[in-house]
Every structure is written in structure tokens, then in C-alpha cells.
Amino acid sequence: MTRYYLLATLIVVVLGSIVFAHRLAPPNLRVSAQATGTPTVESPARPEPRATSEAFSAQGPWVLSALPLCFDEQSRISGPLADLRAKLPSARQRIPPGTMLSSGECTLQVRAHDVLVRRGDDRLRVPPESALYRVDGRLTLVARSGTTVEIRRY
């Protein structure tokens, strides 16, 4: 009786393996289409000149990210301060208030409780409580609002 069970098990394993292998095989699909129209040459996007000469102002923890020609955001995390405390840069890495930094067309002024960015006549502000840090040669912005913190790396 045991040999029948072994034979039945062997048959099920072999058939199951064949079916399983067939399901994992990539489908043999061919997609083709005729190109129509005139080909165009793509050129890198250039910033368009501003339509108005009015000064622009805004504030929020996102303002450095709104200036891609000046600051290139690499990562962003936000959440309760208690959860992100271990990810905060050390106090010795903080850029001292009064420091002025230039990047692209932007001038960044680190102040005691906020950060001010100027681009021509535009004024953008990261509101209190925010601080700027230099970590591994890159800028890290920490903006706190109540018990929530946002960490952005540029």
C-alpha cells in the first residue's frame, strides 16, 4: 500500500511542477506598431522667464524644495518628534544664525528660529521653529510644528 502512496505522491509532484513552471514562464508576446508623424528633437527643459516682475513671497517647510535650480531635495521624512528624534542631526552640526549661503540664484540667510531665502525680488521663509544643519557636506533642514517634525535633506 505504501508504494501506491509513493507513486501517487510522485505523480502529483511531477504534474504540479510542470504546471507551476508553465505559469512562471514569461508570456510570448510581440507588440508592434507603425510610427506615424514627424520625429522631433527633444532639448533639455530650460526655465522660462517669469511673465511678471512682481515679487513673490511664501512660507512653509517646503520653500527650499520649490527652488530646484538652487536646492535639490534628496529626501524628506516627517512625523512625531518622539519617533524621529534619533534621525535629527546633532547640535554641533547646526549652521549658526547669521550665516549667509549662496546656491544658484538664491541667497539663504540662517536666522535664530527661521530661514529666509532670497531669489531676486522673491522672498521665501521657512517659519519658526526651523534650523539648518550641515551633515556630510549637504544641507539638512529641520522644521518643527508642535509635536511634529519634518526633516528634508538637500
N, CA, C and O atoms as a GROMACS GRO file, in nm:
protein
  616
    1MET      N    1   0.082  -0.120   0.000
    1MET     CA    2   0.000   0.000   0.000
    1MET      C    3   0.087   0.126   0.000
    1MET      O    4   0.050   0.228  -0.059
    2THR      N    5   0.202   0.118   0.066
    2THR     CA    6   0.291   0.233   0.076
    2THR      C    7   0.343   0.273  -0.060
    2THR      O    8   0.355   0.392  -0.091
    3ARG      N    9   0.375   0.173  -0.144
    3ARG     CA   10   0.428   0.207  -0.275
    3ARG      C   11   0.324   0.279  -0.361
    3ARG      O   12   0.362   0.360  -0.446
    4TYR      N   13   0.194   0.252  -0.343
    4TYR     CA   14   0.091   0.324  -0.418
    4TYR      C   15   0.084   0.471  -0.373
    4TYR      O   16   0.067   0.561  -0.454
    5TYR      N   17   0.098   0.491  -0.242
    5TYR     CA   18   0.101   0.628  -0.191
    5TYR      C   19   0.224   0.702  -0.246
    5TYR      O   20   0.213   0.819  -0.284
    6LEU      N   21   0.337   0.637  -0.250
    6LEU     CA   22   0.459   0.700  -0.304
    6LEU      C   23   0.443   0.728  -0.453
    6LEU      O   24   0.484   0.835  -0.500
    7LEU      N   25   0.385   0.635  -0.527
    7LEU     CA   26   0.362   0.655  -0.670
    7LEU      C   27   0.264   0.770  -0.693
    7LEU      O   28   0.287   0.853  -0.781
    8ALA      N   29   0.158   0.776  -0.617
    8ALA     CA   30   0.059   0.885  -0.630
    8ALA      C   31   0.124   1.019  -0.595
    8ALA      O   32   0.100   1.118  -0.663
    9THR      N   33   0.205   1.022  -0.489
    9THR     CA   34   0.274   1.145  -0.449
    9THR      C   35   0.368   1.190  -0.559
    9THR      O   36   0.374   1.309  -0.591
   10LEU      N   37   0.442   1.098  -0.617
   10LEU     CA   38   0.534   1.129  -0.724
   10LEU      C   39   0.461   1.187  -0.845
   10LEU      O   40   0.508   1.285  -0.904
   11ILE      N   41   0.348   1.128  -0.882
   11ILE     CA   42   0.269   1.178  -0.996
   11ILE      C   43   0.219   1.321  -0.968
   11ILE      O   44   0.226   1.407  -1.055
   12VAL      N   45   0.169   1.346  -0.846
   12VAL     CA   46   0.120   1.479  -0.812
   12VAL      C   47   0.233   1.582  -0.813
   12VAL      O   48   0.214   1.693  -0.863
   13VAL      N   49   0.350   1.546  -0.760
   13VAL     CA   50   0.465   1.638  -0.757
   13VAL      C   51   0.511   1.670  -0.898
   13VAL      O   52   0.538   1.786  -0.930
   14VAL      N   53   0.523   1.569  -0.984
   14VAL     CA   54   0.568   1.591  -1.122
   14VAL      C   55   0.469   1.678  -1.198
   14VAL      O   56   0.509   1.776  -1.261
   15LEU      N   57   0.341   1.644  -1.193
   15LEU     CA   58   0.240   1.725  -1.263
   15LEU      C   59   0.232   1.866  -1.206
   15LEU      O   60   0.219   1.963  -1.281
   16GLY      N   61   0.239   1.878  -1.074
   16GLY     CA   62   0.236   2.010  -1.011
   16GLY      C   63   0.355   2.095  -1.051
   16GLY      O   64   0.341   2.215  -1.074
   17SER      N   65   0.472   2.034  -1.060
   17SER     CA   66   0.593   2.107  -1.102
   17SER      C   67   0.580   2.156  -1.245
   17SER      O   68   0.619   2.268  -1.276
   18ILE      N   69   0.526   2.072  -1.332
   18ILE     CA   70   0.509   2.111  -1.472
   18ILE      C   71   0.412   2.228  -1.483
   18ILE      O   72   0.440   2.325  -1.553
   19VAL      N   73   0.300   2.220  -1.415
   19VAL     CA   74   0.202   2.329  -1.419
   19VAL      C   75   0.260   2.455  -1.358
   19VAL      O   76   0.243   2.564  -1.414
   20PHE      N   77   0.329   2.443  -1.246
   20PHE     CA   78   0.388   2.559  -1.178
   20PHE      C   79   0.492   2.626  -1.266
   20PHE      O   80   0.495   2.749  -1.277
   21ALA      N   81   0.580   2.546  -1.330
   21ALA     CA   82   0.683   2.600  -1.418
   21ALA      C   83   0.621   2.669  -1.539
   21ALA      O   84   0.671   2.772  -1.585
   22HIS      N   85   0.513   2.613  -1.591
   22HIS     CA   86   0.446   2.673  -1.705
   22HIS      C   87   0.387   2.810  -1.668
   22HIS      O   88   0.390   2.902  -1.750
   23ARG      N   89   0.333   2.824  -1.546
   23ARG     CA   90   0.272   2.950  -1.501
   23ARG      C   91   0.377   3.058  -1.482
   23ARG      O   92   0.348   3.176  -1.501
   24LEU      N   93   0.500   3.019  -1.444
   24LEU     CA   94   0.605   3.118  -1.419
   24LEU      C   95   0.678   3.160  -1.545
   24LEU      O   96   0.750   3.260  -1.543
   25ALA      N   97   0.662   3.090  -1.654
   25ALA     CA   98   0.730   3.124  -1.778
   25ALA      C   99   0.675   3.257  -1.831
   25ALA      O  100   0.554   3.281  -1.826
   26PRO      N  101   0.763   3.343  -1.882
   26PRO     CA  102   0.714   3.470  -1.937
   26PRO      C  103   0.629   3.445  -2.061
   26PRO      O  104   0.658   3.355  -2.140
   27PRO      N  105   0.525   3.525  -2.078
   27PRO     CA  106   0.440   3.505  -2.196
   27PRO      C  107   0.516   3.542  -2.323
   27PRO      O  108   0.603   3.628  -2.321
   28ASN      N  109   0.482   3.477  -2.430
   28ASN     CA  110   0.545   3.502  -2.558
   28ASN      C  111   0.461   3.606  -2.633
   28ASN      O  112   0.382   3.572  -2.722
   29LEU      N  113   0.480   3.733  -2.596
   29LEU     CA  114   0.402   3.841  -2.656
   29LEU      C  115   0.490   3.922  -2.749
   29LEU      O  116   0.608   3.944  -2.722
   30ARG      N  117   0.433   3.964  -2.858
   30ARG     CA  118   0.503   4.052  -2.950
   30ARG      C  119   0.413   4.172  -2.974
   30ARG      O  120   0.297   4.158  -3.013
   31VAL      N  121   0.469   4.289  -2.951
   31VAL     CA  122   0.394   4.412  -2.971
   31VAL      C  123   0.465   4.490  -3.081
   31VAL      O  124   0.586   4.510  -3.076
   32SER      N  125   0.388   4.531  -3.180
   32SER     CA  126   0.448   4.610  -3.287
   32SER      C  127   0.347   4.714  -3.333
   32SER      O  128   0.225   4.695  -3.325
   33ALA      N  129   0.402   4.824  -3.379
   33ALA     CA  130   0.316   4.932  -3.430
   33ALA      C  131   0.396   5.013  -3.530
   33ALA      O  132   0.519   5.018  -3.524
   34GLN      N  133   0.327   5.076  -3.620
   34GLN     CA  134   0.390   5.161  -3.718
   34GLN      C  135   0.398   5.303  -3.661
   34GLN      O  136   0.299   5.356  -3.610
   35ALA      N  137   0.515   5.363  -3.670
   35ALA     CA  138   0.532   5.501  -3.624
   35ALA      C  139   0.469   5.596  -3.725
   35ALA      O  140   0.483   5.577  -3.846
   36THR      N  141   0.401   5.696  -3.676
   36THR     CA  142   0.341   5.796  -3.765
   36THR      C  143   0.382   5.934  -3.716
   36THR      O  144   0.420   5.950  -3.600
   37GLY      N  145   0.376   6.032  -3.803
   37GLY     CA  146   0.410   6.169  -3.763
   37GLY      C  147   0.554   6.201  -3.794
   37GLY      O  148   0.628   6.118  -3.847
   38THR      N  149   0.592   6.321  -3.759
   38THR     CA  150   0.727   6.369  -3.784
   38THR      C  151   0.807   6.361  -3.655
   38THR      O  152   0.761   6.411  -3.552
   39PRO      N  153   0.924   6.301  -3.658
   39PRO     CA  154   1.003   6.295  -3.534
   39PRO      C  155   1.051   6.434  -3.494
   39PRO      O  156   1.081   6.518  -3.580
   40THR      N  157   1.058   6.457  -3.365
   40THR     CA  158   1.105   6.586  -3.315
   40THR      C  159   1.227   6.563  -3.226
   40THR      O  160   1.242   6.457  -3.165
   41VAL      N  161   1.311   6.662  -3.221
   41VAL     CA  162   1.429   6.655  -3.137
   41VAL      C  163   1.394   6.717  -3.003
   41VAL      O  164   1.345   6.830  -2.995
   42GLU      N  165   1.418   6.640  -2.897
   42GLU     CA  166   1.391   6.693  -2.764
   42GLU      C  167   1.513   6.764  -2.712
   42GLU      O  168   1.625   6.715  -2.725
   43SER      N  169   1.492   6.879  -2.652
   43SER     CA  170   1.604   6.952  -2.592
   43SER      C  171   1.578   6.962  -2.442
   43SER      O  172   1.463   6.958  -2.399
   44PRO      N  173   1.683   6.976  -2.363
   44PRO     CA  174   1.662   6.986  -2.218
   44PRO      C  175   1.575   7.106  -2.184
   44PRO      O  176   1.585   7.212  -2.246
   45ALA      N  177   1.490   7.086  -2.084
   45ALA     CA  178   1.400   7.194  -2.044
   45ALA      C  179   1.478   7.308  -1.983
   45ALA      O  180   1.567   7.287  -1.900
   46ARG      N  181   1.445   7.427  -2.023
   46ARG     CA  182   1.507   7.546  -1.965
   46ARG      C  183   1.398   7.623  -1.893
   46ARG      O  184   1.284   7.627  -1.938
   47PRO      N  185   1.433   7.684  -1.782
   47PRO     CA  186   1.331   7.761  -1.712
   47PRO      C  187   1.285   7.877  -1.798
   47PRO      O  188   1.365   7.947  -1.860
   48GLU      N  189   1.156   7.895  -1.801
   48GLU     CA  190   1.101   8.004  -1.879
   48GLU      C  191   1.112   8.134  -1.802
   48GLU      O  192   1.101   8.134  -1.679
   49PRO      N  193   1.133   8.243  -1.871
   49PRO     CA  194   1.140   8.370  -1.799
   49PRO      C  195   1.006   8.400  -1.733
   49PRO      O  196   0.899   8.363  -1.783
   50ARG      N  197   1.013   8.467  -1.622
   50ARG     CA  198   0.891   8.500  -1.550
   50ARG      C  199   0.809   8.602  -1.627
   50ARG      O  200   0.863   8.696  -1.685
   51ALA      N  201   0.679   8.582  -1.625
   51ALA     CA  202   0.590   8.668  -1.702
   51ALA      C  203   0.571   8.804  -1.635
   51ALA      O  204   0.545   8.903  -1.703
   52THR      N  205   0.582   8.810  -1.504
   52THR     CA  206   0.560   8.936  -1.434
   52THR      C  207   0.686   8.973  -1.357
   52THR      O  208   0.772   8.889  -1.331
   53SER      N  209   0.695   9.098  -1.322
   53SER     CA  210   0.809   9.144  -1.244
   53SER      C  211   0.771   9.162  -1.098
   53SER      O  212   0.849   9.219  -1.020
   54GLU      N  213   0.653   9.115  -1.060
   54GLU     CA  214   0.611   9.127  -0.921
   54GLU      C  215   0.692   9.034  -0.833
   54GLU      O  216   0.725   8.922  -0.872
   55ALA      N  217   0.723   9.081  -0.715
   55ALA     CA  218   0.796   8.998  -0.619
   55ALA      C  219   0.702   8.890  -0.565
   55ALA      O  220   0.582   8.912  -0.549
   56PHE      N  221   0.759   8.776  -0.537
   56PHE     CA  222   0.684   8.662  -0.487
   56PHE      C  223   0.729   8.634  -0.345
   56PHE      O  224   0.848   8.641  -0.314
   57SER      N  225   0.634   8.603  -0.258
   57SER     CA  226   0.671   8.565  -0.122
   57SER      C  227   0.584   8.447  -0.078
   57SER      O  228   0.468   8.435  -0.117
   58ALA      N  229   0.645   8.360   0.003
   58ALA     CA  230   0.574   8.242   0.054
   58ALA      C  231   0.646   8.193   0.177
   58ALA      O  232   0.761   8.230   0.203
   59GLN      N  233   0.578   8.110   0.254
   59GLN     CA  234   0.644   8.049   0.368
   59GLN      C  235   0.590   7.909   0.392
   59GLN      O  236   0.473   7.881   0.367
   60GLY      N  237   0.677   7.823   0.440
   60GLY     CA  238   0.643   7.685   0.469
   60GLY      C  239   0.770   7.603   0.475
   60GLY      O  240   0.875   7.650   0.432
   61PRO      N  241   0.762   7.482   0.527
   61PRO     CA  242   0.882   7.398   0.534
   61PRO      C  243   0.928   7.348   0.397
   61PRO      O  244   1.036   7.290   0.386
   62TRP      N  245   0.849   7.371   0.294
   62TRP     CA  246   0.876   7.322   0.159
   62TRP      C  247   0.947   7.422   0.070
   62TRP      O  248   0.980   7.389  -0.043
   63VAL      N  249   0.973   7.545   0.116
   63VAL     CA  250   1.017   7.651   0.026
   63VAL      C  251   1.151   7.621  -0.042
   63VAL      O  252   1.169   7.660  -0.158
   64LEU      N  253   1.244   7.555   0.024
   64LEU     CA  254   1.370   7.522  -0.044
   64LEU      C  255   1.346   7.423  -0.157
   64LEU      O  256   1.415   7.427  -0.259
   65SER      N  257   1.250   7.334  -0.140
   65SER     CA  258   1.217   7.236  -0.244
   65SER      C  259   1.149   7.302  -0.364
   65SER      O  260   1.148   7.246  -0.473
   66ALA      N  261   1.094   7.421  -0.344
   66ALA     CA  262   1.028   7.492  -0.453
   66ALA      C  263   1.127   7.566  -0.542
   66ALA      O  264   1.089   7.629  -0.640
   67LEU      N  265   1.256   7.557  -0.508
   67LEU     CA  266   1.360   7.624  -0.584
   67LEU      C  267   1.461   7.521  -0.638
   67LEU      O  268   1.574   7.516  -0.590
   68PRO      N  269   1.420   7.439  -0.736
   68PRO     CA  270   1.508   7.330  -0.782
   68PRO      C  271   1.638   7.377  -0.846
   68PRO      O  272   1.735   7.301  -0.849
   69LEU      N  273   1.644   7.499  -0.897
   69LEU     CA  274   1.769   7.548  -0.954
   69LEU      C  275   1.867   7.591  -0.845
   69LEU      O  276   1.984   7.614  -0.872
   70CYS      N  277   1.818   7.601  -0.722
   70CYS     CA  278   1.904   7.639  -0.609
   70CYS      C  279   1.928   7.522  -0.514
   70CYS      O  280   2.040   7.502  -0.466
   71PHE      N  281   1.823   7.445  -0.486
   71PHE     CA  282   1.832   7.336  -0.389
   71PHE      C  283   1.766   7.211  -0.446
   71PHE      O  284   1.653   7.217  -0.495
   72ASP      N  285   1.836   7.100  -0.439
   72ASP     CA  286   1.786   6.974  -0.493
   72ASP      C  287   1.751   6.882  -0.376
   72ASP      O  288   1.840   6.827  -0.311
   73GLU      N  289   1.621   6.865  -0.349
   73GLU     CA  290   1.579   6.781  -0.236
   73GLU      C  291   1.611   6.635  -0.264
   73GLU      O  292   1.573   6.580  -0.367
   74GLN      N  293   1.682   6.573  -0.170
   74GLN     CA  294   1.721   6.433  -0.182
   74GLN      C  295   1.627   6.340  -0.106
   74GLN      O  296   1.598   6.230  -0.152
   75SER      N  297   1.579   6.386   0.010
   75SER     CA  298   1.488   6.302   0.089
   75SER      C  299   1.407   6.390   0.182
   75SER      O  300   1.444   6.504   0.213
   76ARG      N  301   1.294   6.333   0.227
   76ARG     CA  302   1.206   6.405   0.320
   76ARG      C  303   1.135   6.303   0.406
   76ARG      O  304   1.082   6.203   0.357
   77ILE      N  305   1.134   6.328   0.537
   77ILE     CA  306   1.056   6.247   0.629
   77ILE      C  307   0.988   6.339   0.727
   77ILE      O  308   1.042   6.445   0.762
   78SER      N  309   0.871   6.300   0.771
   78SER     CA  310   0.801   6.379   0.871
   78SER      C  311   0.723   6.285   0.960
   78SER      O  312   0.686   6.174   0.922
   79GLY      N  313   0.699   6.333   1.082
   79GLY     CA  314   0.625   6.253   1.177
   79GLY      C  315   0.639   6.309   1.316
   79GLY      O  316   0.692   6.418   1.334
   80PRO      N  317   0.593   6.235   1.415
   80PRO     CA  318   0.603   6.281   1.553
   80PRO      C  319   0.750   6.295   1.595
   80PRO      O  320   0.834   6.214   1.558
   81LEU      N  321   0.778   6.399   1.671
   81LEU     CA  322   0.913   6.425   1.718
   81LEU      C  323   0.969   6.306   1.793
   81LEU      O  324   1.087   6.273   1.776
   82ALA      N  325   0.888   6.240   1.874
   82ALA     CA  326   0.935   6.125   1.951
   82ALA      C  327   0.985   6.013   1.860
   82ALA      O  328   1.082   5.944   1.894
   83ASP      N  329   0.922   5.993   1.744
   83ASP     CA  330   0.962   5.886   1.652
   83ASP      C  331   1.088   5.921   1.572
   83ASP      O  332   1.165   5.833   1.535
   84LEU      N  333   1.108   6.051   1.544
   84LEU     CA  334   1.219   6.093   1.458
   84LEU      C  335   1.337   6.152   1.534
   84LEU      O  336   1.434   6.197   1.472
   85ARG      N  337   1.332   6.152   1.664
   85ARG     CA  338   1.439   6.212   1.744
   85ARG      C  339   1.576   6.154   1.709
   85ARG      O  340   1.674   6.228   1.704
   86ALA      N  341   1.584   6.025   1.684
   86ALA     CA  342   1.713   5.961   1.652
   86ALA      C  343   1.765   6.004   1.515
   86ALA      O  344   1.885   5.992   1.491
   87LYS      N  345   1.680   6.054   1.427
   87LYS     CA  346   1.723   6.095   1.292
   87LYS      C  347   1.764   6.242   1.287
   87LYS      O  348   1.814   6.287   1.184
   88LEU      N  349   1.744   6.316   1.396
   88LEU     CA  350   1.780   6.458   1.398
   88LEU      C  351   1.932   6.474   1.401
   88LEU      O  352   2.002   6.398   1.469
   89PRO      N  353   1.985   6.572   1.327
   89PRO     CA  354   2.129   6.597   1.332
   89PRO      C  355   2.168   6.647   1.471
   89PRO      O  356   2.085   6.698   1.546
   90SER      N  357   2.297   6.633   1.503
   90SER     CA  358   2.343   6.679   1.634
   90SER      C  359   2.353   6.832   1.636
   90SER      O  360   2.365   6.896   1.531
   91ALA      N  361   2.348   6.889   1.755
   91ALA     CA  362   2.352   7.034   1.771
   91ALA      C  363   2.481   7.093   1.717
   91ALA      O  364   2.481   7.207   1.669
   92ARG      N  365   2.591   7.019   1.722
   92ARG     CA  366   2.719   7.072   1.674
   92ARG      C  367   2.722   7.084   1.521
   92ARG      O  368   2.810   7.151   1.467
   93GLN      N  369   2.628   7.021   1.451
   93GLN     CA  370   2.621   7.031   1.305
   93GLN      C  371   2.534   7.147   1.259
   93GLN      O  372   2.523   7.173   1.140
   94ARG      N  373   2.472   7.218   1.354
   94ARG     CA  374   2.382   7.328   1.318
   94ARG      C  375   2.462   7.444   1.260
   94ARG      O  376   2.568   7.480   1.312
   95ILE      N  377   2.409   7.502   1.155
   95ILE     CA  378   2.469   7.620   1.095
   95ILE      C  379   2.427   7.739   1.181
   95ILE      O  380   2.308   7.759   1.203
   96PRO      N  381   2.521   7.816   1.231
   96PRO     CA  382   2.487   7.922   1.326
   96PRO      C  383   2.403   8.034   1.264
   96PRO      O  384   2.418   8.066   1.146
   97PRO      N  385   2.312   8.092   1.344
   97PRO     CA  386   2.233   8.206   1.297
   97PRO      C  387   2.327   8.318   1.251
   97PRO      O  388   2.434   8.340   1.308
   98GLY      N  389   2.283   8.388   1.145
   98GLY     CA  390   2.363   8.495   1.088
   98GLY      C  391   2.443   8.450   0.967
   98GLY      O  392   2.499   8.533   0.895
   99THR      N  393   2.449   8.320   0.943
   99THR     CA  394   2.523   8.267   0.828
   99THR      C  395   2.446   8.292   0.700
   99THR      O  396   2.324   8.275   0.695
  100MET      N  397   2.518   8.334   0.596
  100MET     CA  398   2.460   8.355   0.463
  100MET      C  399   2.521   8.251   0.370
  100MET      O  400   2.643   8.233   0.367
  101LEU      N  401   2.436   8.182   0.293
  101LEU     CA  402   2.481   8.082   0.196
  101LEU      C  403   2.426   8.118   0.059
  101LEU      O  404   2.314   8.170   0.049
  102SER      N  405   2.502   8.091  -0.045
  102SER     CA  406   2.456   8.115  -0.182
  102SER      C  407   2.451   7.983  -0.256
  102SER      O  408   2.539   7.899  -0.242
  103SER      N  409   2.346   7.966  -0.334
  103SER     CA  410   2.330   7.847  -0.416
  103SER      C  411   2.249   7.887  -0.540
  103SER      O  412   2.134   7.929  -0.528
  104GLY      N  413   2.309   7.873  -0.656
  104GLY     CA  414   2.240   7.915  -0.778
  104GLY      C  415   2.209   8.064  -0.771
  104GLY      O  416   2.296   8.145  -0.740
  105GLU      N  417   2.086   8.099  -0.800
  105GLU     CA  418   2.042   8.238  -0.794
  105GLU      C  419   1.993   8.277  -0.655
  105GLU      O  420   1.948   8.390  -0.635
  106CYS      N  421   2.003   8.187  -0.558
  106CYS     CA  422   1.943   8.207  -0.426
  106CYS      C  423   2.046   8.241  -0.320
  106CYS      O  424   2.159   8.193  -0.322
  107THR      N  425   2.003   8.326  -0.228
  107THR     CA  426   2.082   8.357  -0.110
  107THR      C  427   1.999   8.315   0.010
  107THR      O  428   1.883   8.355   0.024
  108LEU      N  429   2.058   8.234   0.095
  108LEU     CA  430   1.988   8.178   0.210
  108LEU      C  431   2.047   8.242   0.336
  108LEU      O  432   2.168   8.245   0.353
  109GLN      N  433   1.961   8.292   0.422
  109GLN     CA  434   2.004   8.351   0.548
  109GLN      C  435   1.950   8.267   0.663
  109GLN      O  436   1.829   8.251   0.678
  110VAL      N  437   2.043   8.214   0.742
  110VAL     CA  438   2.003   8.135   0.859
  110VAL      C  439   1.981   8.233   0.973
  110VAL      O  440   2.069   8.311   1.008
  111ARG      N  441   1.862   8.227   1.031
  111ARG     CA  442   1.830   8.314   1.144
  111ARG      C  443   1.808   8.228   1.268
  111ARG      O  444   1.811   8.106   1.259
  112ALA      N  445   1.787   8.290   1.381
  112ALA     CA  446   1.779   8.219   1.509
  112ALA      C  447   1.670   8.113   1.511
  112ALA      O  448   1.691   8.004   1.564
  113HIS      N  449   1.552   8.142   1.454
  113HIS     CA  450   1.440   8.048   1.462
  113HIS      C  451   1.377   8.017   1.327
  113HIS      O  452   1.282   7.939   1.320
  114ASP      N  453   1.428   8.076   1.221
  114ASP     CA  454   1.374   8.051   1.088
  114ASP      C  455   1.483   8.066   0.984
  114ASP      O  456   1.598   8.098   1.017
  115VAL      N  457   1.448   8.042   0.858
  115VAL     CA  458   1.542   8.052   0.747
  115VAL      C  459   1.475   8.137   0.640
  115VAL      O  460   1.359   8.116   0.606
  116LEU      N  461   1.550   8.233   0.587
  116LEU     CA  462   1.498   8.322   0.484
  116LEU      C  463   1.576   8.299   0.355
  116LEU      O  464   1.699   8.293   0.357
  117VAL      N  465   1.503   8.286   0.243
  117VAL     CA  466   1.566   8.264   0.113
  117VAL      C  467   1.526   8.379   0.022
  117VAL      O  468   1.409   8.415   0.013
  118ARG      N  469   1.626   8.436  -0.046
  118ARG     CA  470   1.602   8.543  -0.143
  118ARG      C  471   1.646   8.494  -0.280
  118ARG      O  472   1.754   8.436  -0.296
  119ARG      N  473   1.560   8.521  -0.379
  119ARG     CA  474   1.594   8.495  -0.519
  119ARG      C  475   1.545   8.616  -0.595
  119ARG      O  476   1.426   8.629  -0.622
  120GLY      N  477   1.635   8.704  -0.630
  120GLY     CA  478   1.596   8.830  -0.692
  120GLY      C  479   1.508   8.907  -0.594
  120GLY      O  480   1.548   8.933  -0.480
  121ASP      N  481   1.388   8.944  -0.639
  121ASP     CA  482   1.294   9.016  -0.553
  121ASP      C  483   1.207   8.920  -0.471
  121ASP      O  484   1.131   8.964  -0.384
  122ASP      N  485   1.217   8.790  -0.498
  122ASP     CA  486   1.135   8.692  -0.426
  122ASP      C  487   1.188   8.670  -0.285
  122ASP      O  488   1.308   8.672  -0.261
  123ARG      N  489   1.095   8.649  -0.193
  123ARG     CA  490   1.129   8.620  -0.053
  123ARG      C  491   1.051   8.496  -0.010
  123ARG      O  492   0.928   8.493  -0.018
  124LEU      N  493   1.123   8.396   0.035
  124LEU     CA  494   1.061   8.273   0.083
  124LEU      C  495   1.115   8.247   0.224
  124LEU      O  496   1.232   8.272   0.252
  125ARG      N  497   1.029   8.196   0.310
  125ARG     CA  498   1.067   8.180   0.450
  125ARG      C  499   1.026   8.043   0.502
  125ARG      O  500   0.913   7.998   0.480
  126VAL      N  501   1.118   7.977   0.571
  126VAL     CA  502   1.085   7.856   0.646
  126VAL      C  503   1.053   7.906   0.786
  126VAL      O  504   1.142   7.955   0.855
  127PRO      N  505   0.927   7.894   0.830
  127PRO     CA  506   0.885   7.957   0.956
  127PRO      C  507   0.943   7.889   1.080
  127PRO      O  508   0.994   7.777   1.073
  128PRO      N  509   0.934   7.958   1.193
  128PRO     CA  510   0.980   7.901   1.320
  128PRO      C  511   0.901   7.775   1.352
  128PRO      O  512   0.786   7.764   1.311
  129GLU      N  513   0.954   7.687   1.420
  129GLU     CA  514   1.090   7.666   1.461
  129GLU      C  515   1.159   7.582   1.354
  129GLU      O  516   1.121   7.468   1.329
  130SER      N  517   1.259   7.641   1.291
  130SER     CA  518   1.334   7.568   1.190
  130SER      C  519   1.482   7.596   1.209
  130SER      O  520   1.521   7.701   1.258
  131ALA      N  521   1.562   7.501   1.168
  131ALA     CA  522   1.707   7.513   1.179
  131ALA      C  523   1.770   7.443   1.061
  131ALA      O  524   1.715   7.348   1.005
  132LEU      N  525   1.888   7.491   1.023
  132LEU     CA  526   1.960   7.435   0.910
  132LEU      C  527   2.090   7.372   0.963
  132LEU      O  528   2.158   7.430   1.047
  133TYR      N  529   2.122   7.254   0.911
  133TYR     CA  530   2.239   7.179   0.955
  133TYR      C  531   2.323   7.142   0.835
  133TYR      O  532   2.272   7.128   0.724
  134ARG      N  533   2.454   7.125   0.856
  134ARG     CA  534   2.542   7.073   0.753
  134ARG      C  535   2.582   6.932   0.796
  134ARG      O  536   2.653   6.914   0.894
  135VAL      N  537   2.533   6.832   0.722
  135VAL     CA  538   2.558   6.692   0.753
  135VAL      C  539   2.622   6.626   0.630
  135VAL      O  540   2.561   6.623   0.523
  136ASP      N  541   2.741   6.575   0.647
  136ASP     CA  542   2.814   6.509   0.537
  136ASP      C  543   2.824   6.597   0.413
  136ASP      O  544   2.810   6.548   0.301
  137GLY      N  545   2.847   6.725   0.432
  137GLY     CA  546   2.863   6.817   0.320
  137GLY      C  547   2.734   6.859   0.252
  137GLY      O  548   2.737   6.927   0.150
  138ARG      N  549   2.620   6.820   0.307
  138ARG     CA  550   2.490   6.855   0.249
  138ARG      C  551   2.409   6.931   0.352
  138ARG      O  552   2.436   6.926   0.472
  139LEU      N  553   2.308   7.002   0.304
  139LEU     CA  554   2.220   7.077   0.395
  139LEU      C  555   2.106   6.988   0.442
  139LEU      O  556   2.049   6.911   0.365
  140THR      N  557   2.073   7.001   0.569
  140THR     CA  558   1.958   6.933   0.626
  140THR      C  559   1.872   7.037   0.696
  140THR      O  560   1.920   7.109   0.784
  141LEU      N  561   1.746   7.045   0.658
  141LEU     CA  562   1.652   7.139   0.719
  141LEU      C  563   1.563   7.062   0.815
  141LEU      O  564   1.506   6.959   0.779
  142VAL      N  565   1.551   7.112   0.937
  142VAL     CA  566   1.461   7.054   1.036
  142VAL      C  567   1.359   7.160   1.072
  142VAL      O  568   1.395   7.266   1.124
  143ALA      N  569   1.233   7.132   1.046
  143ALA     CA  570   1.124   7.226   1.077
  143ALA      C  571   1.029   7.157   1.175
  143ALA      O  572   0.981   7.047   1.151
  144ARG      N  573   1.004   7.225   1.287
  144ARG     CA  574   0.916   7.170   1.391
  144ARG      C  575   0.789   7.252   1.399
  144ARG      O  576   0.790   7.374   1.386
  145SER      N  577   0.680   7.181   1.420
  145SER     CA  578   0.550   7.244   1.441
  145SER      C  579   0.478   7.162   1.547
  145SER      O  580   0.423   7.056   1.519
  146GLY      N  581   0.479   7.213   1.670
  146GLY     CA  582   0.418   7.138   1.779
  146GLY      C  583   0.497   7.012   1.806
  146GLY      O  584   0.617   7.018   1.833
  147THR      N  585   0.431   6.898   1.800
  147THR     CA  586   0.499   6.769   1.824
  147THR      C  587   0.540   6.701   1.695
  147THR      O  588   0.588   6.588   1.697
  148THR      N  589   0.521   6.768   1.582
  148THR     CA  590   0.556   6.712   1.451
  148THR      C  591   0.686   6.775   1.402
  148THR      O  592   0.708   6.895   1.419
  149VAL      N  593   0.769   6.694   1.341
  149VAL     CA  594   0.895   6.742   1.284
  149VAL      C  595   0.906   6.694   1.141
  149VAL      O  596   0.859   6.586   1.106
  150GLU      N  597   0.968   6.778   1.056
  150GLU     CA  598   0.991   6.744   0.916
  150GLU      C  599   1.140   6.762   0.889
  150GLU      O  600   1.197   6.866   0.919
  151ILE      N  601   1.202   6.659   0.833
  151ILE     CA  602   1.345   6.661   0.803
  151ILE      C  603   1.362   6.649   0.653
  151ILE      O  604   1.321   6.550   0.592
  152ARG      N  605   1.424   6.751   0.592
  152ARG     CA  606   1.448   6.750   0.447
  152ARG      C  607   1.598   6.761   0.423
  152ARG      O  608   1.665   6.844   0.484
  153ARG      N  609   1.650   6.676   0.334
  153ARG     CA  610   1.792   6.676   0.301
  153ARG      C  611   1.809   6.726   0.157
  153ARG      O  612   1.739   6.683   0.066
  154TYR      N  613   1.905   6.817   0.141
  154TYR     CA  614   1.934   6.877   0.010
  154TYR      C  615   2.078   6.853  -0.030
  154TYR      O  616   2.121   6.896  -0.136
   0.00000   0.00000   0.00000
